[in-house]
């Protein structure tokens, strides 16, 4: 680094600092959030997204009741091959993205990995729910042996990376679960 001699802020001196002092140093050196993202814009975007998700969650309840009362027990599906092939193409794309981003050691692998896990859960659900009664055991076995364990591996792995990153950046202590990580204000 230009302008800083090794004896002023060497790696050894930083490593010797107590954790609370290192955390304070990081916070003092971080770029101000206002410089990165204007607070008014961040508040508006957060409010809009949370409002959309809240209204969507509430709006889906009567829709589910309606569907439960009106959908037939059996239905002849149209575009069945395109539906499954399209879904599998999406699953392959996210699996590939997860593998490539993992090999490249890119942090965005968290999103790709978690999404791949969710898609695998959906794949297992629809395989079981749409399978012929004589073949449902094959779908259940495939879900239990492949889909769900791989989904769990990917989703917990994404949460571990998130937790590790937050711990290394001093956002949380090392024992905190990933779901407790607060958003930056």
Rosetta silent file (secondary structure, phi, psi, omega in degrees, C-alpha in Angstrom):
SEQUENCE: XXXXXXXXXXXXXXXXXXXXXXXXXXXXXXXXXXXXXXXXXXXXXXXXXXXXXXXXXXXXXXXXXXXXXXXXXXXXXXXXXXXXXXXXXXXXXXXXXXXXXXXXXXXXXXXXXXXXXXXXXXXXXXXXXXXXXXXXXXXXXXXXXXXXXXXXXXXXXXXXXXXXXXXXXXXXXXXXXXXXXXXXX
SCORE:     score description
SCORE:     0.000 S_00000001
   1 L     0.000  141.503 -179.793    0.000    0.000    0.000 S_00000001
   2 L   -78.956  133.065  174.078    1.222    3.470   -0.811 S_00000001
   3 L    88.598   -5.736  179.294    1.892    5.793    2.111 S_00000001
   4 L  -122.741  123.744  178.538    1.746    3.152    4.855 S_00000001
   5 L   -82.916  155.782 -176.633    4.878    1.512    6.088 S_00000001
   6 L   -61.358  -29.239 -177.486    4.807   -2.137    7.104 S_00000001
   7 L   -79.760  -12.069  178.848    5.606   -1.326   10.733 S_00000001
   8 L   -80.585  -47.312 -175.695    2.545    0.934   11.119 S_00000001
   9 L  -142.474   63.360 -179.330   -0.164   -1.556   10.164 S_00000001
  10 L   -77.655  163.980  176.982    1.405   -4.903    9.390 S_00000001
  11 H   -59.506  -39.223  179.983   -0.559   -8.132    9.116 S_00000001
  12 H   -64.997  -40.549 -179.853    1.043   -9.336   12.350 S_00000001
  13 H   -67.688  -38.194  177.785    0.011   -6.191   14.230 S_00000001
  14 H   -65.765  -43.936 -179.946   -3.557   -6.475   12.923 S_00000001
  15 H   -62.915  -28.638 -179.081   -3.689  -10.175   13.887 S_00000001
  16 H   -79.627  -15.061 -179.457   -2.478   -9.281   17.396 S_00000001
  17 L   -68.076  146.587  174.372   -5.314   -6.804   17.963 S_00000001
  18 L   -64.688  152.181 -177.790   -8.217   -7.952   20.120 S_00000001
  19 H   -53.420  -39.974 -178.804  -11.362   -8.867   18.133 S_00000001
  20 H   -64.347  -37.261  179.254  -13.301   -5.813   19.339 S_00000001
  21 H   -70.734  -41.186  177.257  -10.535   -3.468   18.136 S_00000001
  22 H   -61.618  -42.896  178.259  -10.318   -5.227   14.745 S_00000001
  23 H   -59.503  -45.097  179.493  -14.117   -4.932   14.358 S_00000001
  24 H   -63.059  -41.174  178.488  -13.932   -1.206   15.169 S_00000001
  25 H   -60.783  -44.709  178.926  -11.067   -0.756   12.674 S_00000001
  26 H   -61.345  -45.611 -178.807  -13.071   -2.447    9.929 S_00000001
  27 H   -64.412  -34.015  179.426  -16.118   -0.306   10.647 S_00000001
  28 H   -73.810  -27.376 -177.560  -14.023    2.875   10.587 S_00000001
  29 H   -92.934  -13.317 -177.269  -12.424    1.913    7.258 S_00000001
  30 L   -68.548  152.438  178.611  -15.549    0.733    5.435 S_00000001
  31 L   -68.725  133.830  179.808  -17.012    2.874    2.719 S_00000001
  32 L   -59.816  135.186 -178.894  -20.000    4.897    3.977 S_00000001
  33 H   -59.415  -34.018 -179.725  -23.290    3.307    2.910 S_00000001
  34 H   -61.026  -29.805  178.293  -24.611    6.689    1.821 S_00000001
  35 H   -72.855  -33.255 -175.639  -21.849    6.780   -0.791 S_00000001
  36 H   -83.689  -42.640 -174.379  -22.788    3.345   -2.130 S_00000001
  37 L  -148.840  116.948 -178.385  -26.572    3.583   -2.021 S_00000001
  38 L   -58.412  131.362 -175.552  -28.613    6.687   -1.147 S_00000001
  39 H   -58.567  -38.467 -179.312  -30.629    5.998    2.053 S_00000001
  40 H   -63.924  -41.823  178.377  -33.894    7.451    0.701 S_00000001
  41 H   -65.493  -42.790  179.257  -33.732    5.184   -2.357 S_00000001
  42 H   -61.530  -43.620  179.094  -32.894    2.153   -0.187 S_00000001
  43 H   -63.228  -43.782 -179.062  -35.860    2.830    2.125 S_00000001
  44 H   -64.556  -43.797  179.386  -38.252    3.271   -0.813 S_00000001
  45 H   -64.521  -41.990  179.019  -37.055    0.093   -2.540 S_00000001
  46 H   -63.145  -47.235 -179.727  -37.306   -1.901    0.698 S_00000001
  47 H   -60.331  -44.944  179.911  -40.803   -0.571    1.428 S_00000001
  48 H   -62.167  -44.774 -179.165  -42.002   -1.329   -2.125 S_00000001
  49 H   -67.604  -42.290  179.144  -40.651   -4.870   -2.090 S_00000001
  50 H   -67.098  -37.421  176.670  -41.980   -5.661    1.378 S_00000001
  51 H   -63.816  -45.034  178.928  -45.397   -4.238    0.478 S_00000001
  52 H   -59.766  -45.607 -179.626  -45.478   -6.338   -2.694 S_00000001
  53 H   -67.540  -38.693  179.112  -44.554   -9.528   -0.800 S_00000001
  54 H   -65.575  -48.942  179.418  -47.059   -8.829    1.993 S_00000001
  55 H   -63.837  -39.130  177.615  -49.926   -8.130   -0.409 S_00000001
  56 H   -63.084  -42.704  178.633  -48.969  -11.129   -2.524 S_00000001
  57 H   -62.832  -44.677  179.696  -48.951  -13.414    0.529 S_00000001
  58 H   -67.849  -42.272 -178.597  -52.348  -12.162    1.676 S_00000001
  59 H   -65.673  -28.098 -179.557  -53.795  -12.243   -1.852 S_00000001
  60 H   -74.116  -20.596 -178.912  -52.769  -15.872   -2.388 S_00000001
  61 H   -63.602  -53.870  177.343  -54.853  -17.117    0.559 S_00000001
  62 H   -64.758  -31.177  177.622  -58.278  -16.590   -1.071 S_00000001
  63 H   -63.282  -42.399  178.115  -56.833  -17.784   -4.384 S_00000001
  64 H   -64.562  -39.474  177.366  -55.771  -21.081   -2.767 S_00000001
  65 H   -62.153  -46.483  178.246  -59.249  -21.488   -1.239 S_00000001
  66 H   -58.021  -47.911 -179.879  -60.816  -20.853   -4.654 S_00000001
  67 H   -62.861  -40.670  179.232  -58.504  -23.373   -6.327 S_00000001
  68 H   -60.989  -31.986 -178.990  -59.171  -25.939   -3.608 S_00000001
  69 H   -88.947  -23.708 -171.181  -62.899  -25.657   -4.239 S_00000001
  70 H  -110.369  -21.638 -176.944  -62.874  -25.376   -8.014 S_00000001
  71 L   -73.003  140.525  176.508  -60.055  -27.490   -9.472 S_00000001
  72 L   -72.862  156.058  179.034  -60.966  -30.935  -10.793 S_00000001
  73 L   -65.475  -33.350  178.870  -59.308  -33.975   -9.217 S_00000001
  74 L  -128.260  149.300 -177.541  -57.898  -34.948  -12.627 S_00000001
  75 L  -150.866  137.425  175.517  -56.909  -32.776  -15.546 S_00000001
  76 L   -85.907  114.713 -175.881  -55.462  -33.467  -18.956 S_00000001
  77 L   -81.435  140.487  175.663  -52.375  -31.288  -19.162 S_00000001
  78 L   -99.637  152.964  179.687  -51.453  -29.518  -22.360 S_00000001
  79 L    56.695   34.362 -177.108  -47.855  -28.947  -23.465 S_00000001
  80 H   -57.239  -48.845  179.194  -46.732  -31.623  -20.997 S_00000001
  81 H   -62.148  -41.942 -179.402  -43.374  -32.395  -22.672 S_00000001
  82 H   -65.058  -34.953  178.971  -42.531  -28.693  -23.043 S_00000001
  83 H   -63.290  -52.052 -177.428  -43.409  -28.095  -19.390 S_00000001
  84 H   -69.225  -42.390  179.716  -41.118  -30.812  -18.055 S_00000001
  85 H   -65.477  -40.449  177.483  -38.314  -30.199  -20.539 S_00000001
  86 H   -61.493  -44.674  178.295  -38.485  -26.468  -19.851 S_00000001
  87 H   -62.981  -44.484  179.831  -38.309  -27.049  -16.096 S_00000001
  88 H   -65.019  -34.173  174.787  -35.413  -29.466  -16.488 S_00000001
  89 H   -62.738  -42.624  177.008  -33.602  -26.939  -18.705 S_00000001
  90 H   -62.394  -43.745  178.611  -33.992  -24.346  -15.945 S_00000001
  91 H   -62.225  -43.826  177.638  -32.708  -26.866  -13.389 S_00000001
  92 H   -62.291  -42.190  179.693  -29.709  -27.707  -15.595 S_00000001
  93 H   -60.486  -44.066 -179.847  -28.957  -23.996  -16.079 S_00000001
  94 H   -72.974  -34.566  175.268  -28.931  -23.370  -12.323 S_00000001
  95 H   -63.502  -43.173  179.011  -26.928  -26.528  -11.605 S_00000001
  96 H   -64.009  -45.566  179.006  -24.379  -25.440  -14.198 S_00000001
  97 H   -59.872  -41.988  178.987  -24.277  -21.894  -12.814 S_00000001
  98 H   -62.423  -45.132  179.884  -23.758  -23.297   -9.299 S_00000001
  99 H   -64.030  -48.393 -178.139  -20.920  -25.539  -10.475 S_00000001
 100 H   -62.806  -47.716 -179.062  -19.201  -22.836  -12.547 S_00000001
 101 H   -65.963  -33.004  175.625  -19.523  -20.166   -9.860 S_00000001
 102 H   -66.918  -44.963  177.940  -18.318  -22.646   -7.242 S_00000001
 103 H   -64.068  -35.104  179.662  -15.259  -23.581   -9.302 S_00000001
 104 L   -80.900   -7.711  179.703  -14.582  -19.889   -9.909 S_00000001
 105 L    59.148   49.444  178.444  -15.028  -19.226   -6.157 S_00000001
 106 L  -101.128  137.149 -175.535  -17.520  -16.401   -6.713 S_00000001
 107 L   -63.588  -26.461 -179.668  -19.710  -15.279   -3.818 S_00000001
 108 L   -67.279   -6.566  173.592  -22.830  -15.185   -5.994 S_00000001
 109 H   -58.282  -24.157  177.423  -22.734  -19.000   -5.866 S_00000001
 110 H   -57.573  -47.763 -179.147  -24.861  -18.510   -2.738 S_00000001
 111 H   -67.870  -45.626 -179.001  -27.833  -17.403   -4.863 S_00000001
 112 H   -64.197  -43.335 -179.219  -27.337  -20.028   -7.560 S_00000001
 113 H   -65.088  -45.242  179.822  -26.873  -22.834   -5.028 S_00000001
 114 H   -64.330  -42.512  178.830  -29.901  -21.927   -2.939 S_00000001
 115 H   -63.075  -41.493  177.491  -32.047  -21.548   -6.079 S_00000001
 116 H   -60.801  -41.390  176.983  -30.873  -24.921   -7.377 S_00000001
 117 H   -60.736  -44.453  178.479  -31.865  -26.459   -4.047 S_00000001
 118 H   -63.484  -42.071  178.341  -35.337  -24.941   -4.246 S_00000001
 119 H   -63.333  -36.285  177.256  -35.740  -26.176   -7.826 S_00000001
 120 H   -66.695  -37.382  175.538  -34.755  -29.695   -6.741 S_00000001
 121 H   -63.975  -45.113  177.807  -37.417  -29.623   -4.005 S_00000001
 122 H   -61.435  -41.113  178.915  -39.988  -28.466   -6.581 S_00000001
 123 H   -60.884  -44.636  178.899  -38.858  -31.198   -8.968 S_00000001
 124 H   -62.780  -44.404 -179.614  -39.322  -33.852   -6.276 S_00000001
 125 H   -59.305  -51.521 -177.115  -42.759  -32.488   -5.350 S_00000001
 126 H   -69.986  -33.230  174.682  -44.069  -32.432   -8.906 S_00000001
 127 H   -60.062  -46.959 -178.842  -42.529  -35.828   -9.738 S_00000001
 128 H   -67.958  -46.465 -174.106  -44.361  -37.399   -6.792 S_00000001
 129 H   -70.888  -25.522 -176.984  -47.636  -35.525   -7.242 S_00000001
 130 H  -104.760    0.971 -177.268  -47.919  -36.151  -10.992 S_00000001
 131 L   -77.990  155.069  176.783  -46.667  -39.730  -11.134 S_00000001
 132 L   -64.360  141.629 -179.243  -48.894  -42.651  -11.976 S_00000001
 133 L   -52.722  -32.541  178.880  -50.115  -44.474   -8.824 S_00000001
 134 L   -74.720  -19.707 -175.763  -48.211  -47.599   -9.900 S_00000001
 135 L  -111.484    3.287 -175.885  -44.977  -45.612  -10.312 S_00000001
 136 H   -60.803  -30.157  179.900  -45.181  -43.224   -7.346 S_00000001
 137 H   -63.225  -34.191  178.191  -42.663  -45.332   -5.412 S_00000001
 138 H   -65.717  -44.157  178.735  -39.987  -44.598   -8.043 S_00000001
 139 H   -64.118  -40.214  179.231  -40.579  -40.857   -7.688 S_00000001
 140 H   -67.212  -39.860  177.711  -40.505  -41.102   -3.894 S_00000001
 141 H   -65.112  -45.217  178.466  -37.289  -43.115   -3.961 S_00000001
 142 H   -60.798  -42.313  178.813  -35.667  -40.657   -6.385 S_00000001
 143 H   -63.515  -44.616 -175.982  -36.732  -37.736   -4.187 S_00000001
 144 H   -71.154  -33.775 -175.424  -35.461  -39.396   -1.006 S_00000001
 145 H   -91.443  -34.975 -175.038  -32.143  -40.568   -2.451 S_00000001
 146 H  -114.666  -67.676 -170.360  -31.232  -37.758   -4.846 S_00000001
 147 H   -53.702  -57.263 -172.765  -33.390  -34.624   -5.026 S_00000001
 148 H   -69.993  -41.155  175.948  -33.934  -33.831   -1.351 S_00000001
 149 H   -64.120  -40.143  178.679  -30.442  -34.683   -0.026 S_00000001
 150 H   -67.127  -40.343  177.312  -28.790  -32.668   -2.800 S_00000001
 151 H   -60.003  -45.694  179.250  -31.242  -29.797   -2.198 S_00000001
 152 H   -61.645  -42.642  178.392  -30.433  -29.857    1.526 S_00000001
 153 H   -60.118  -46.861 -178.684  -26.700  -29.908    0.758 S_00000001
 154 H   -66.636  -43.860 -176.664  -26.978  -26.930   -1.603 S_00000001
 155 H   -70.890  -43.044  177.417  -29.260  -24.853    0.622 S_00000001
 156 H   -68.876  -33.318  176.077  -27.310  -25.449    3.845 S_00000001
 157 H   -63.515  -41.809  177.554  -24.074  -24.836    1.934 S_00000001
 158 H   -62.310  -42.702  178.674  -25.378  -21.463    0.738 S_00000001
 159 H   -66.018  -35.970  177.502  -26.329  -20.548    4.305 S_00000001
 160 H   -65.027  -41.382  178.345  -22.887  -21.630    5.563 S_00000001
 161 H   -63.581  -42.845  177.853  -21.159  -19.394    3.011 S_00000001
 162 H   -59.933  -46.303 -179.878  -23.410  -16.509    4.023 S_00000001
 163 H   -65.178  -42.672  178.791  -22.654  -17.109    7.707 S_00000001
 164 H   -61.538  -44.528  179.270  -18.909  -17.475    7.087 S_00000001
 165 H   -62.185  -46.395 -179.854  -18.825  -14.225    5.111 S_00000001
 166 H   -63.324  -36.566  178.411  -20.785  -12.364    7.780 S_00000001
 167 H   -68.292  -44.313 -178.974  -18.499  -13.757   10.480 S_00000001
 168 H   -66.344  -29.361  178.975  -15.318  -12.808    8.606 S_00000001
 169 L   -90.035    7.726  176.809  -16.636   -9.287    8.039 S_00000001
 170 L    66.286   24.212  174.891  -17.437   -8.969   11.747 S_00000001
 171 L   -76.247  -32.104 -177.977  -21.184   -8.611   11.161 S_00000001
 172 L  -139.625  165.633  172.732  -21.878  -11.506   13.536 S_00000001
 173 L   -81.283  160.712 -172.227  -20.120  -13.688   16.080 S_00000001
 174 L   -64.879  -22.165 -178.213  -18.967  -17.110   14.932 S_00000001
 175 L   -89.772   -5.330 -175.258  -21.724  -19.030   16.733 S_00000001
 176 L   -74.864  139.892  177.308  -24.704  -17.138   15.271 S_00000001
 177 L   -72.622  152.498 -176.440  -27.036  -18.936   12.856 S_00000001
 178 H   -62.306  -33.546 -176.687  -27.279  -17.559    9.308 S_00000001
 179 H   -72.120   -9.359  177.850  -30.993  -16.798    9.595 S_00000001
 180 H   -95.657   -1.884 -178.673  -30.226  -14.323   12.414 S_00000001
 181 L   -65.961  121.965 -179.413  -27.860  -12.184   10.321 S_00000001
 182 L   -79.000  152.218  171.138  -29.335   -8.686   10.264 S_00000001
 183 L   -71.713  149.585  175.882  -29.529   -6.589    7.132 S_00000001
 184 L   -67.380  140.278 -177.788  -27.282   -3.559    7.152 S_00000001
 185 L   -66.045    0.000    0.000  -29.299   -0.486    8.135 S_00000001
